[in-house]
Amino acid sequence: MIDLKNLSAEQLRELGRDAAYRIGTHTAAGYPIESYINQQQEILRNVRAELERRSK
């Protein structure tokens, strides 16, 4: 597991974009695996939380 605190803000944004892209492409494939989508959504939530924490 990646420690988000060690990533730069740009790396966090890229990780978030990647997770969002993976959710979109996996869903568009027609037979999404819910556990995979949930995992990517968790990554997205964690990235957002870390970016928000840094902005305070």
PDB file with SEQRES, HELIX, SHEET and CRYST1 records, atoms N, CA, C and O in Angstrom:
SEQRES   1 A   56  MET ILE ASP LEU LYS ASN LEU SER ALA GLU GLN LEU ARG          
SEQRES   2 A   56  GLU LEU GLY ARG ASP ALA ALA TYR ARG ILE GLY THR HIS          
SEQRES   3 A   56  THR ALA ALA GLY TYR PRO ILE GLU SER TYR ILE ASN GLN          
SEQRES   4 A   56  GLN GLN GLU ILE LEU ARG ASN VAL ARG ALA GLU LEU GLU          
SEQRES   5 A   56  ARG ARG SER LYS                                              
HELIX    1 AA1 LEU A    4  ASN A    6  5                                   3    
HELIX    2 AA2 ALA A    9  ALA A   28  1                                  20    
HELIX    3 AA3 GLU A   34  SER A   55  1                                  22    
CRYST1    1.000    1.000    1.000  90.00  90.00  90.00 P 1           1          
ATOM      1  N   MET A   1       0.839  -1.173   0.000  1.00  0.00           N  
ATOM      2  CA  MET A   1       0.000   0.000   0.000  1.00  0.00           C  
ATOM      3  C   MET A   1       0.890   1.243   0.000  1.00  0.00           C  
ATOM      4  O   MET A   1       1.909   1.294   0.688  1.00  0.00           O  
ATOM      5  N   ILE A   2       0.496   2.215  -0.762  1.00  0.00           N  
ATOM      6  CA  ILE A   2       1.229   3.462  -0.876  1.00  0.00           C  
ATOM      7  C   ILE A   2       0.883   4.368   0.302  1.00  0.00           C  
ATOM      8  O   ILE A   2      -0.285   4.517   0.663  1.00  0.00           O  
ATOM      9  N   ASP A   3       1.907   4.968   0.893  1.00  0.00           N  
ATOM     10  CA  ASP A   3       1.679   5.953   1.951  1.00  0.00           C  
ATOM     11  C   ASP A   3       1.478   7.304   1.264  1.00  0.00           C  
ATOM     12  O   ASP A   3       2.427   7.904   0.758  1.00  0.00           O  
ATOM     13  N   LEU A   4       0.243   7.765   1.256  1.00  0.00           N  
ATOM     14  CA  LEU A   4      -0.095   8.985   0.536  1.00  0.00           C  
ATOM     15  C   LEU A   4       0.645  10.206   1.068  1.00  0.00           C  
ATOM     16  O   LEU A   4       0.839  11.178   0.338  1.00  0.00           O  
ATOM     17  N   LYS A   5       1.054  10.167   2.312  1.00  0.00           N  
ATOM     18  CA  LYS A   5       1.761  11.310   2.901  1.00  0.00           C  
ATOM     19  C   LYS A   5       3.123  11.528   2.253  1.00  0.00           C  
ATOM     20  O   LYS A   5       3.681  12.623   2.331  1.00  0.00           O  
ATOM     21  N   ASN A   6       3.658  10.493   1.616  1.00  0.00           N  
ATOM     22  CA  ASN A   6       4.969  10.606   0.974  1.00  0.00           C  
ATOM     23  C   ASN A   6       4.896  11.078  -0.467  1.00  0.00           C  
ATOM     24  O   ASN A   6       5.931  11.317  -1.089  1.00  0.00           O  
ATOM     25  N   LEU A   7       3.684  11.218  -1.014  1.00  0.00           N  
ATOM     26  CA  LEU A   7       3.530  11.651  -2.393  1.00  0.00           C  
ATOM     27  C   LEU A   7       3.385  13.168  -2.464  1.00  0.00           C  
ATOM     28  O   LEU A   7       2.856  13.800  -1.550  1.00  0.00           O  
ATOM     29  N   SER A   8       3.860  13.732  -3.558  1.00  0.00           N  
ATOM     30  CA  SER A   8       3.680  15.166  -3.774  1.00  0.00           C  
ATOM     31  C   SER A   8       2.216  15.416  -4.148  1.00  0.00           C  
ATOM     32  O   SER A   8       1.476  14.480  -4.454  1.00  0.00           O  
ATOM     33  N   ALA A   9       1.814  16.667  -4.121  1.00  0.00           N  
ATOM     34  CA  ALA A   9       0.443  17.013  -4.497  1.00  0.00           C  
ATOM     35  C   ALA A   9       0.164  16.596  -5.941  1.00  0.00           C  
ATOM     36  O   ALA A   9      -0.922  16.103  -6.245  1.00  0.00           O  
ATOM     37  N   GLU A  10       1.122  16.789  -6.817  1.00  0.00           N  
ATOM     38  CA  GLU A  10       0.935  16.398  -8.221  1.00  0.00           C  
ATOM     39  C   GLU A  10       0.798  14.879  -8.348  1.00  0.00           C  
ATOM     40  O   GLU A  10      -0.026  14.394  -9.123  1.00  0.00           O  
ATOM     41  N   GLN A  11       1.588  14.142  -7.601  1.00  0.00           N  
ATOM     42  CA  GLN A  11       1.474  12.682  -7.636  1.00  0.00           C  
ATOM     43  C   GLN A  11       0.107  12.234  -7.100  1.00  0.00           C  
ATOM     44  O   GLN A  11      -0.485  11.286  -7.616  1.00  0.00           O  
ATOM     45  N   LEU A  12      -0.380  12.910  -6.078  1.00  0.00           N  
ATOM     46  CA  LEU A  12      -1.707  12.590  -5.547  1.00  0.00           C  
ATOM     47  C   LEU A  12      -2.787  12.859  -6.589  1.00  0.00           C  
ATOM     48  O   LEU A  12      -3.690  12.044  -6.780  1.00  0.00           O  
ATOM     49  N   ARG A  13      -2.693  13.998  -7.259  1.00  0.00           N  
ATOM     50  CA  ARG A  13      -3.677  14.320  -8.296  1.00  0.00           C  
ATOM     51  C   ARG A  13      -3.636  13.295  -9.421  1.00  0.00           C  
ATOM     52  O   ARG A  13      -4.681  12.897  -9.935  1.00  0.00           O  
ATOM     53  N   GLU A  14      -2.453  12.869  -9.803  1.00  0.00           N  
ATOM     54  CA  GLU A  14      -2.321  11.862 -10.856  1.00  0.00           C  
ATOM     55  C   GLU A  14      -2.905  10.525 -10.397  1.00  0.00           C  
ATOM     56  O   GLU A  14      -3.572   9.844 -11.176  1.00  0.00           O  
ATOM     57  N   LEU A  15      -2.668  10.154  -9.169  1.00  0.00           N  
ATOM     58  CA  LEU A  15      -3.248   8.927  -8.621  1.00  0.00           C  
ATOM     59  C   LEU A  15      -4.772   9.007  -8.626  1.00  0.00           C  
ATOM     60  O   LEU A  15      -5.449   8.037  -8.965  1.00  0.00           O  
ATOM     61  N   GLY A  16      -5.307  10.164  -8.249  1.00  0.00           N  
ATOM     62  CA  GLY A  16      -6.754  10.361  -8.268  1.00  0.00           C  
ATOM     63  C   GLY A  16      -7.313  10.280  -9.673  1.00  0.00           C  
ATOM     64  O   GLY A  16      -8.350   9.652  -9.891  1.00  0.00           O  
ATOM     65  N   ARG A  17      -6.639  10.908 -10.633  1.00  0.00           N  
ATOM     66  CA  ARG A  17      -7.085  10.836 -12.035  1.00  0.00           C  
ATOM     67  C   ARG A  17      -7.059   9.395 -12.535  1.00  0.00           C  
ATOM     68  O   ARG A  17      -7.969   8.956 -13.239  1.00  0.00           O  
ATOM     69  N   ASP A  18      -6.011   8.664 -12.166  1.00  0.00           N  
ATOM     70  CA  ASP A  18      -5.886   7.279 -12.588  1.00  0.00           C  
ATOM     71  C   ASP A  18      -7.023   6.430 -12.007  1.00  0.00           C  
ATOM     72  O   ASP A  18      -7.615   5.620 -12.720  1.00  0.00           O  
ATOM     73  N   ALA A  19      -7.327   6.609 -10.735  1.00  0.00           N  
ATOM     74  CA  ALA A  19      -8.410   5.847 -10.103  1.00  0.00           C  
ATOM     75  C   ALA A  19      -9.744   6.170 -10.769  1.00  0.00           C  
ATOM     76  O   ALA A  19     -10.539   5.268 -11.034  1.00  0.00           O  
ATOM     77  N   ALA A  20      -9.994   7.443 -11.038  1.00  0.00           N  
ATOM     78  CA  ALA A  20     -11.241   7.840 -11.695  1.00  0.00           C  
ATOM     79  C   ALA A  20     -11.323   7.243 -13.099  1.00  0.00           C  
ATOM     80  O   ALA A  20     -12.385   6.779 -13.515  1.00  0.00           O  
ATOM     81  N   TYR A  21     -10.219   7.252 -13.822  1.00  0.00           N  
ATOM     82  CA  TYR A  21     -10.170   6.672 -15.167  1.00  0.00           C  
ATOM     83  C   TYR A  21     -10.459   5.173 -15.113  1.00  0.00           C  
ATOM     84  O   TYR A  21     -11.216   4.646 -15.928  1.00  0.00           O  
ATOM     85  N   ARG A  22      -9.851   4.504 -14.151  1.00  0.00           N  
ATOM     86  CA  ARG A  22     -10.060   3.058 -14.030  1.00  0.00           C  
ATOM     87  C   ARG A  22     -11.523   2.733 -13.715  1.00  0.00           C  
ATOM     88  O   ARG A  22     -12.065   1.754 -14.227  1.00  0.00           O  
ATOM     89  N   ILE A  23     -12.151   3.542 -12.886  1.00  0.00           N  
ATOM     90  CA  ILE A  23     -13.576   3.338 -12.579  1.00  0.00           C  
ATOM     91  C   ILE A  23     -14.383   3.490 -13.867  1.00  0.00           C  
ATOM     92  O   ILE A  23     -15.238   2.658 -14.170  1.00  0.00           O  
ATOM     93  N   GLY A  24     -14.113   4.538 -14.612  1.00  0.00           N  
ATOM     94  CA  GLY A  24     -14.849   4.797 -15.847  1.00  0.00           C  
ATOM     95  C   GLY A  24     -14.678   3.718 -16.885  1.00  0.00           C  
ATOM     96  O   GLY A  24     -15.662   3.241 -17.452  1.00  0.00           O  
ATOM     97  N   THR A  25     -13.443   3.322 -17.147  1.00  0.00           N  
ATOM     98  CA  THR A  25     -13.206   2.314 -18.180  1.00  0.00           C  
ATOM     99  C   THR A  25     -13.715   0.951 -17.750  1.00  0.00           C  
ATOM    100  O   THR A  25     -14.210   0.184 -18.576  1.00  0.00           O  
ATOM    101  N   HIS A  26     -13.601   0.648 -16.490  1.00  0.00           N  
ATOM    102  CA  HIS A  26     -14.068  -0.653 -16.004  1.00  0.00           C  
ATOM    103  C   HIS A  26     -15.593  -0.719 -16.074  1.00  0.00           C  
ATOM    104  O   HIS A  26     -16.156  -1.757 -16.421  1.00  0.00           O  
ATOM    105  N   THR A  27     -16.250   0.368 -15.751  1.00  0.00           N  
ATOM    106  CA  THR A  27     -17.712   0.427 -15.802  1.00  0.00           C  
ATOM    107  C   THR A  27     -18.187   0.372 -17.254  1.00  0.00           C  
ATOM    108  O   THR A  27     -19.176  -0.294 -17.561  1.00  0.00           O  
ATOM    109  N   ALA A  28     -17.490   1.065 -18.138  1.00  0.00           N  
ATOM    110  CA  ALA A  28     -17.875   1.111 -19.542  1.00  0.00           C  
ATOM    111  C   ALA A  28     -17.732  -0.248 -20.230  1.00  0.00           C  
ATOM    112  O   ALA A  28     -18.355  -0.490 -21.264  1.00  0.00           O  
ATOM    113  N   ALA A  29     -16.931  -1.115 -19.667  1.00  0.00           N  
ATOM    114  CA  ALA A  29     -16.715  -2.432 -20.262  1.00  0.00           C  
ATOM    115  C   ALA A  29     -17.988  -3.278 -20.251  1.00  0.00           C  
ATOM    116  O   ALA A  29     -18.106  -4.240 -21.010  1.00  0.00           O  
ATOM    117  N   GLY A  30     -18.935  -2.918 -19.391  1.00  0.00           N  
ATOM    118  CA  GLY A  30     -20.217  -3.608 -19.402  1.00  0.00           C  
ATOM    119  C   GLY A  30     -20.454  -4.584 -18.273  1.00  0.00           C  
ATOM    120  O   GLY A  30     -21.602  -4.830 -17.902  1.00  0.00           O  
ATOM    121  N   TYR A  31     -19.413  -5.136 -17.728  1.00  0.00           N  
ATOM    122  CA  TYR A  31     -19.558  -6.087 -16.626  1.00  0.00           C  
ATOM    123  C   TYR A  31     -18.620  -5.698 -15.482  1.00  0.00           C  
ATOM    124  O   TYR A  31     -17.634  -6.385 -15.217  1.00  0.00           O  
ATOM    125  N   PRO A  32     -18.932  -4.603 -14.814  1.00  0.00           N  
ATOM    126  CA  PRO A  32     -18.022  -4.130 -13.766  1.00  0.00           C  
ATOM    127  C   PRO A  32     -17.967  -5.077 -12.568  1.00  0.00           C  
ATOM    128  O   PRO A  32     -18.980  -5.642 -12.154  1.00  0.00           O  
ATOM    129  N   ILE A  33     -16.802  -5.231 -12.040  1.00  0.00           N  
ATOM    130  CA  ILE A  33     -16.608  -6.016 -10.824  1.00  0.00           C  
ATOM    131  C   ILE A  33     -16.677  -5.041  -9.665  1.00  0.00           C  
ATOM    132  O   ILE A  33     -15.822  -4.167  -9.515  1.00  0.00           O  
ATOM    133  N   GLU A  34     -17.698  -5.202  -8.855  1.00  0.00           N  
ATOM    134  CA  GLU A  34     -17.979  -4.232  -7.804  1.00  0.00           C  
ATOM    135  C   GLU A  34     -16.818  -4.063  -6.826  1.00  0.00           C  
ATOM    136  O   GLU A  34     -16.542  -2.947  -6.385  1.00  0.00           O  
ATOM    137  N   SER A  35     -16.144  -5.140  -6.488  1.00  0.00           N  
ATOM    138  CA  SER A  35     -15.035  -5.040  -5.527  1.00  0.00           C  
ATOM    139  C   SER A  35     -13.894  -4.196  -6.100  1.00  0.00           C  
ATOM    140  O   SER A  35     -13.245  -3.456  -5.361  1.00  0.00           O  
ATOM    141  N   TYR A  36     -13.644  -4.298  -7.407  1.00  0.00           N  
ATOM    142  CA  TYR A  36     -12.595  -3.504  -8.047  1.00  0.00           C  
ATOM    143  C   TYR A  36     -12.978  -2.025  -8.044  1.00  0.00           C  
ATOM    144  O   TYR A  36     -12.161  -1.163  -7.721  1.00  0.00           O  
ATOM    145  N   ILE A  37     -14.213  -1.746  -8.403  1.00  0.00           N  
ATOM    146  CA  ILE A  37     -14.692  -0.364  -8.407  1.00  0.00           C  
ATOM    147  C   ILE A  37     -14.640   0.210  -6.999  1.00  0.00           C  
ATOM    148  O   ILE A  37     -14.229   1.356  -6.814  1.00  0.00           O  
ATOM    149  N   ASN A  38     -15.052  -0.570  -6.005  1.00  0.00           N  
ATOM    150  CA  ASN A  38     -14.992  -0.107  -4.616  1.00  0.00           C  
ATOM    151  C   ASN A  38     -13.563   0.204  -4.195  1.00  0.00           C  
ATOM    152  O   ASN A  38     -13.320   1.179  -3.483  1.00  0.00           O  
ATOM    153  N   GLN A  39     -12.620  -0.620  -4.631  1.00  0.00           N  
ATOM    154  CA  GLN A  39     -11.204  -0.388  -4.301  1.00  0.00           C  
ATOM    155  C   GLN A  39     -10.722   0.927  -4.908  1.00  0.00           C  
ATOM    156  O   GLN A  39     -10.035   1.701  -4.241  1.00  0.00           O  
ATOM    157  N   GLN A  40     -11.073   1.184  -6.161  1.00  0.00           N  
ATOM    158  CA  GLN A  40     -10.668   2.419  -6.815  1.00  0.00           C  
ATOM    159  C   GLN A  40     -11.344   3.630  -6.169  1.00  0.00           C  
ATOM    160  O   GLN A  40     -10.727   4.687  -6.034  1.00  0.00           O  
ATOM    161  N   GLN A  41     -12.614   3.478  -5.769  1.00  0.00           N  
ATOM    162  CA  GLN A  41     -13.317   4.561  -5.092  1.00  0.00           C  
ATOM    163  C   GLN A  41     -12.668   4.869  -3.748  1.00  0.00           C  
ATOM    164  O   GLN A  41     -12.600   6.027  -3.336  1.00  0.00           O  
ATOM    165  N   GLU A  42     -12.196   3.837  -3.072  1.00  0.00           N  
ATOM    166  CA  GLU A  42     -11.501   4.043  -1.791  1.00  0.00           C  
ATOM    167  C   GLU A  42     -10.208   4.826  -2.008  1.00  0.00           C  
ATOM    168  O   GLU A  42      -9.884   5.728  -1.235  1.00  0.00           O  
ATOM    169  N   ILE A  43      -9.478   4.481  -3.054  1.00  0.00           N  
ATOM    170  CA  ILE A  43      -8.255   5.224  -3.382  1.00  0.00           C  
ATOM    171  C   ILE A  43      -8.605   6.688  -3.629  1.00  0.00           C  
ATOM    172  O   ILE A  43      -7.932   7.586  -3.121  1.00  0.00           O  
ATOM    173  N   LEU A  44      -9.650   6.926  -4.403  1.00  0.00           N  
ATOM    174  CA  LEU A  44     -10.080   8.283  -4.709  1.00  0.00           C  
ATOM    175  C   LEU A  44     -10.460   9.045  -3.441  1.00  0.00           C  
ATOM    176  O   LEU A  44     -10.082  10.206  -3.285  1.00  0.00           O  
ATOM    177  N   ARG A  45     -11.196   8.415  -2.546  1.00  0.00           N  
ATOM    178  CA  ARG A  45     -11.568   9.056  -1.270  1.00  0.00           C  
ATOM    179  C   ARG A  45     -10.334   9.400  -0.448  1.00  0.00           C  
ATOM    180  O   ARG A  45     -10.240  10.489   0.117  1.00  0.00           O  
ATOM    181  N   ASN A  46      -9.388   8.465  -0.384  1.00  0.00           N  
ATOM    182  CA  ASN A  46      -8.178   8.695   0.403  1.00  0.00           C  
ATOM    183  C   ASN A  46      -7.327   9.817  -0.178  1.00  0.00           C  
ATOM    184  O   ASN A  46      -6.757  10.617   0.564  1.00  0.00           O  
ATOM    185  N   VAL A  47      -7.242   9.875  -1.503  1.00  0.00           N  
ATOM    186  CA  VAL A  47      -6.488  10.949  -2.160  1.00  0.00           C  
ATOM    187  C   VAL A  47      -7.143  12.293  -1.855  1.00  0.00           C  
ATOM    188  O   VAL A  47      -6.462  13.253  -1.495  1.00  0.00           O  
ATOM    189  N   ARG A  48      -8.446  12.356  -1.998  1.00  0.00           N  
ATOM    190  CA  ARG A  48      -9.162  13.608  -1.711  1.00  0.00           C  
ATOM    191  C   ARG A  48      -8.967  14.039  -0.259  1.00  0.00           C  
ATOM    192  O   ARG A  48      -8.757  15.218   0.025  1.00  0.00           O  
ATOM    193  N   ALA A  49      -9.039  13.073   0.656  1.00  0.00           N  
ATOM    194  CA  ALA A  49      -8.861  13.387   2.074  1.00  0.00           C  
ATOM    195  C   ALA A  49      -7.462  13.910   2.348  1.00  0.00           C  
ATOM    196  O   ALA A  49      -7.293  14.845   3.131  1.00  0.00           O  
ATOM    197  N   GLU A  50      -6.470  13.324   1.720  1.00  0.00           N  
ATOM    198  CA  GLU A  50      -5.077  13.762   1.921  1.00  0.00           C  
ATOM    199  C   GLU A  50      -4.879  15.167   1.346  1.00  0.00           C  
ATOM    200  O   GLU A  50      -4.244  16.009   1.981  1.00  0.00           O  
ATOM    201  N   LEU A  51      -5.410  15.422   0.164  1.00  0.00           N  
ATOM    202  CA  LEU A  51      -5.286  16.759  -0.425  1.00  0.00           C  
ATOM    203  C   LEU A  51      -6.005  17.791   0.433  1.00  0.00           C  
ATOM    204  O   LEU A  51      -5.510  18.905   0.608  1.00  0.00           O  
ATOM    205  N   GLU A  52      -7.181  17.428   0.974  1.00  0.00           N  
ATOM    206  CA  GLU A  52      -7.903  18.338   1.845  1.00  0.00           C  
ATOM    207  C   GLU A  52      -7.124  18.595   3.136  1.00  0.00           C  
ATOM    208  O   GLU A  52      -7.066  19.725   3.620  1.00  0.00           O  
ATOM    209  N   ARG A  53      -6.530  17.542   3.684  1.00  0.00           N  
ATOM    210  CA  ARG A  53      -5.752  17.683   4.913  1.00  0.00           C  
ATOM    211  C   ARG A  53      -4.589  18.649   4.688  1.00  0.00           C  
ATOM    212  O   ARG A  53      -4.286  19.467   5.557  1.00  0.00           O  
ATOM    213  N   ARG A  54      -3.954  18.562   3.559  1.00  0.00           N  
ATOM    214  CA  ARG A  54      -2.816  19.434   3.244  1.00  0.00           C  
ATOM    215  C   ARG A  54      -3.226  20.863   3.014  1.00  0.00           C  
ATOM    216  O   ARG A  54      -2.426  21.772   3.233  1.00  0.00           O  
ATOM    217  N   SER A  55      -4.436  21.089   2.582  1.00  0.00           N  
ATOM    218  CA  SER A  55      -4.868  22.449   2.269  1.00  0.00           C  
ATOM    219  C   SER A  55      -5.267  23.235   3.514  1.00  0.00           C  
ATOM    220  O   SER A  55      -5.517  24.437   3.430  1.00  0.00           O  
ATOM    221  N   LYS A  56      -5.328  22.586   4.644  1.00  0.00           N  
ATOM    222  CA  LYS A  56      -5.718  23.280   5.893  1.00  0.00           C  
ATOM    223  C   LYS A  56      -4.548  23.917   6.570  1.00  0.00           C  
ATOM    224  O   LYS A  56      -4.704  24.535   7.623  1.00  0.00           O  
TER     225      LYS A  56                                                      
END                                                                             
